[in-house]
Amino acid sequence: MADYTLIVPTITTGNIPQLTIDLMLYTYDFVPMARLDSTYLYPFSGPLDSGNNISTKDDKNNNGVCTPIEAYRCDELKVVLIQQRSPIIASYTKPFVEKVLVPFGIQFKRAVILSSSDFSIQADYAATNVHNGVGNCKFEWFESNELLPIAQLSLDETREKYSYDSIYANLLIELMLGSQTELNLLLAFVYEGDNFNDAEESARFLVHQLGLPKKDSFIKPKSWKGVYGDKKVPVAIEEGLFG
């Protein structure tokens, strides 16, 4: 994995990082690579979305079941994605980052951390490299040298100076900066709510920053359907209780 890029989502405002990973997974040719240690995450298992390119892949690491945290790779793009589907158990963020993510992440040439913050806070943040998305979302991209000051700040100082307060992201930055892995941070500023469009903007911006092949549109997983009330509610017995 020495010449691959790793993309790591954090659990932050609007779940933009996880939604962004979903779009990348279902749009590009990713296959299951590994299931990471989920000791520090809430237990979870469930079926993969049916009818997409991931669930139909014949791979020994995946039997059509998704678990709390998994890695997927695309050899054509030389990119590995982590998808975290379950939150970290309270008070276990640091051991999770130290014992699971950092040992996995330092194997890669480059790691991109995805994070997000409240758009209303961003209004007071005078950044020079903020990029406007469509609608109420903005994105900021940090290079490794720009992340060094963040690693030296407390969480309160980070919130005041950079308008975000992710313990998860801060720990990743702090613990990975000393490695040989080149580090980037993609920070999205969004309002919490229906964030599907924001996620598409985030994925589009990420593709641009990494120089990946552009797509006319992103494929949404079936699990997104109905999340924000856009699915017809079944009313008949056949469609409801037993449908």
C-alpha positions as CSV (number, residue, x, y, z in Angstrom):
1,M,0.0,0.0,0.0
2,A,3.1,2.2,-0.2
3,D,1.8,4.1,-3.2
4,Y,-1.9,4.2,-2.3
5,T,-4.0,7.0,-0.8
6,L,-6.2,6.2,2.3
7,I,-9.4,8.1,3.0
8,V,-10.6,8.1,6.6
9,P,-14.0,9.5,7.6
10,T,-14.6,11.0,11.0
11,I,-18.0,11.1,12.7
12,T,-19.0,14.7,12.6
13,T,-21.7,17.2,11.6
14,G,-24.3,15.8,9.2
15,N,-22.4,12.6,8.8
16,I,-20.9,14.2,5.7
17,P,-17.7,12.0,5.8
18,Q,-19.7,8.7,5.9
19,L,-22.1,9.9,3.2
20,T,-19.1,11.0,1.0
21,I,-17.5,7.5,1.5
22,D,-20.8,5.9,0.5
23,L,-20.9,7.8,-2.8
24,M,-17.2,7.0,-3.6
25,L,-17.8,3.3,-2.8
26,Y,-20.8,2.9,-5.1
27,T,-19.6,5.1,-7.9
28,Y,-16.1,3.7,-8.4
29,D,-14.9,0.2,-8.7
30,F,-14.1,-0.6,-5.0
31,V,-13.9,-4.1,-3.6
32,P,-13.8,-5.3,0.0
33,M,-10.3,-5.4,1.4
34,A,-10.4,-5.9,5.2
35,R,-12.6,-5.7,8.3
36,L,-10.8,-3.7,10.9
37,D,-10.9,-4.2,14.7
38,S,-14.2,-3.0,16.0
39,T,-13.5,-3.6,19.7
40,Y,-14.0,0.1,20.5
41,L,-17.1,0.5,18.4
42,Y,-20.7,-0.3,19.2
43,P,-21.6,-3.8,17.8
44,F,-23.3,-3.8,14.4
45,S,-23.9,-6.0,11.4
46,G,-26.3,-5.8,8.5
47,P,-26.7,-6.7,4.8
48,L,-24.9,-4.7,2.1
49,D,-27.2,-2.8,-0.3
50,S,-28.4,-5.2,-2.9
51,G,-27.9,-4.7,-6.6
52,N,-24.7,-2.6,-6.4
53,N,-21.2,-3.3,-7.6
54,I,-19.9,-4.0,-4.1
55,S,-22.3,-6.7,-2.9
56,T,-21.9,-8.7,-6.1
57,K,-18.1,-8.8,-6.0
58,D,-16.7,-12.3,-5.2
59,D,-14.3,-11.5,-2.4
60,K,-13.2,-13.7,0.5
61,N,-13.3,-10.7,2.9
62,N,-17.0,-10.1,2.3
63,N,-20.1,-12.3,2.3
64,G,-22.7,-9.7,1.7
65,V,-22.6,-8.6,5.4
66,C,-21.3,-5.2,6.6
67,T,-19.7,-4.8,10.0
68,P,-18.8,-1.7,12.1
69,I,-15.7,-0.7,10.2
70,E,-14.3,-2.0,6.9
71,A,-11.7,-1.1,4.3
72,Y,-12.3,-1.1,0.5
73,R,-9.8,-0.7,-2.2
74,C,-9.7,0.3,-5.9
75,D,-6.5,-0.7,-7.6
76,E,-7.2,1.4,-10.7
77,L,-7.4,4.6,-8.6
78,K,-4.8,3.4,-6.0
79,V,-7.2,4.4,-3.3
80,V,-8.4,2.7,-0.1
81,L,-11.5,3.9,1.7
82,I,-12.5,3.2,5.3
83,Q,-16.2,3.1,6.0
84,Q,-17.2,3.4,9.7
85,R,-20.8,2.4,10.2
86,S,-21.0,2.4,14.0
87,P,-20.0,5.1,16.5
88,I,-17.1,4.9,18.9
89,I,-18.0,3.8,22.4
90,A,-17.9,6.7,24.9
91,S,-14.4,7.4,26.2
92,Y,-12.7,5.1,23.7
93,T,-11.9,7.5,20.9
94,K,-8.2,7.7,21.8
95,P,-7.5,3.9,22.0
96,F,-9.5,3.4,18.8
97,V,-7.4,6.0,16.9
98,E,-4.1,4.8,18.5
99,K,-4.6,1.1,18.2
100,V,-6.7,0.7,15.1
101,L,-6.6,3.6,12.7
102,V,-3.0,4.9,13.1
103,P,-1.3,1.4,12.6
104,F,-3.4,0.9,9.5
105,G,-3.0,4.4,8.2
106,I,0.8,4.7,8.4
107,Q,1.1,1.9,5.8
108,F,-0.1,4.3,3.1
109,K,1.8,7.0,1.1
110,R,-1.0,9.5,1.8
111,A,-4.0,9.7,4.1
112,V,-7.0,12.1,3.7
113,I,-9.1,12.8,6.8
114,L,-12.7,13.8,6.1
115,S,-14.4,16.0,8.7
116,S,-17.2,18.5,9.0
117,S,-18.4,21.4,11.1
118,D,-21.4,23.7,11.6
119,F,-21.8,26.1,8.8
120,S,-23.1,28.9,11.1
121,I,-19.8,28.8,13.1
122,Q,-17.8,29.1,9.8
123,A,-19.2,32.6,9.3
124,D,-16.8,33.9,11.9
125,Y,-13.8,32.1,10.5
126,A,-11.7,34.1,8.1
127,A,-10.0,31.4,6.1
128,T,-8.1,32.0,2.9
129,N,-8.6,28.7,1.2
130,V,-12.4,28.0,1.6
131,H,-14.1,26.8,-1.5
132,N,-17.8,27.4,-2.0
133,G,-20.1,24.4,-2.8
134,V,-23.6,24.5,-4.2
135,G,-26.1,25.7,-1.6
136,N,-25.1,26.1,2.0
137,C,-21.8,24.2,2.1
138,K,-18.2,25.2,2.0
139,F,-15.0,23.2,2.0
140,E,-11.5,23.7,3.2
141,W,-8.4,21.7,2.2
142,F,-5.4,21.4,4.5
143,E,-1.9,20.2,3.4
144,S,0.4,18.5,5.9
145,N,2.4,21.6,6.7
146,E,-0.9,23.5,7.5
147,L,-2.0,20.7,9.9
148,L,1.1,21.1,12.2
149,P,-0.4,24.1,14.0
150,I,-3.7,22.2,14.5
151,A,-1.9,19.3,16.1
152,Q,-0.4,21.7,18.7
153,L,-3.7,23.2,19.8
154,S,-6.2,22.2,22.4
155,L,-9.7,21.3,21.3
156,D,-11.0,24.7,22.5
157,E,-8.2,26.5,20.6
158,T,-9.0,24.5,17.5
159,R,-12.7,25.4,17.8
160,E,-11.9,29.1,18.2
161,K,-9.3,29.4,15.4
162,Y,-10.5,26.8,12.8
163,S,-14.2,26.6,13.6
164,Y,-14.3,22.8,14.2
165,D,-14.1,20.7,17.3
166,S,-13.6,17.0,16.3
167,I,-11.6,15.1,19.0
168,Y,-11.5,12.2,16.5
169,A,-9.9,14.3,13.7
170,N,-7.6,16.1,16.1
171,L,-6.2,12.8,17.4
172,L,-5.7,11.5,13.9
173,I,-3.8,14.6,12.9
174,E,-1.7,14.6,16.1
175,L,-0.8,10.9,16.0
176,M,-0.2,10.6,12.2
177,L,1.8,13.8,11.5
178,G,5.0,12.2,12.9
179,S,4.8,9.3,10.4
180,Q,6.1,9.2,6.8
181,T,2.5,9.4,5.5
182,E,1.5,12.6,3.8
183,L,-1.6,14.0,5.5
184,N,-4.5,16.1,4.3
185,L,-7.7,17.2,5.9
186,L,-10.9,18.0,4.0
187,L,-13.2,20.0,6.2
188,A,-16.8,20.6,5.2
189,F,-19.0,23.4,6.7
190,V,-22.6,22.4,6.5
191,Y,-26.0,22.8,8.2
192,E,-27.4,19.6,9.9
193,G,-30.4,18.2,8.1
194,D,-30.9,16.6,4.7
195,N,-27.2,16.4,3.8
196,F,-27.3,14.2,0.7
197,N,-26.6,17.1,-1.7
198,D,-23.8,18.3,0.6
199,A,-22.3,14.9,0.5
200,E,-22.3,14.9,-3.3
201,E,-20.6,18.3,-3.3
202,S,-18.0,16.9,-0.8
203,A,-17.4,13.8,-3.0
204,R,-17.0,16.0,-6.1
205,F,-14.5,18.3,-4.3
206,L,-12.6,15.3,-3.0
207,V,-12.4,13.8,-6.5
208,H,-11.0,17.1,-7.8
209,Q,-8.4,17.4,-5.0
210,L,-7.1,13.9,-5.6
211,G,-7.1,14.2,-9.3
212,L,-9.4,11.2,-9.8
213,P,-11.5,10.5,-12.9
214,K,-14.6,12.7,-12.8
215,K,-18.1,11.3,-13.0
216,D,-21.2,12.9,-14.4
217,S,-23.1,11.8,-11.3
218,F,-22.7,9.7,-8.2
219,I,-24.4,6.4,-7.5
220,K,-26.4,6.5,-4.3
221,P,-26.8,3.4,-2.2
222,K,-30.3,2.0,-1.8
223,S,-30.0,2.5,2.0
224,W,-30.4,6.3,1.4
225,K,-33.9,5.9,0.1
226,G,-36.5,7.2,2.5
227,V,-34.1,8.4,5.1
228,Y,-35.4,12.0,5.0
229,G,-39.1,11.1,4.2
230,D,-38.8,10.9,0.4
231,K,-40.2,7.3,0.4
232,K,-43.9,6.5,0.2
233,V,-45.2,5.2,3.6
234,P,-46.9,1.8,3.2
235,V,-50.5,1.9,4.4
236,A,-52.0,-1.5,3.5
237,I,-51.5,-4.6,5.6
238,E,-49.6,-6.3,2.7
239,E,-47.3,-3.3,2.3
240,G,-46.9,-2.4,5.9
241,L,-46.8,-5.1,8.6
242,F,-46.1,-8.0,6.2
243,G,-44.7,-6.1,3.1
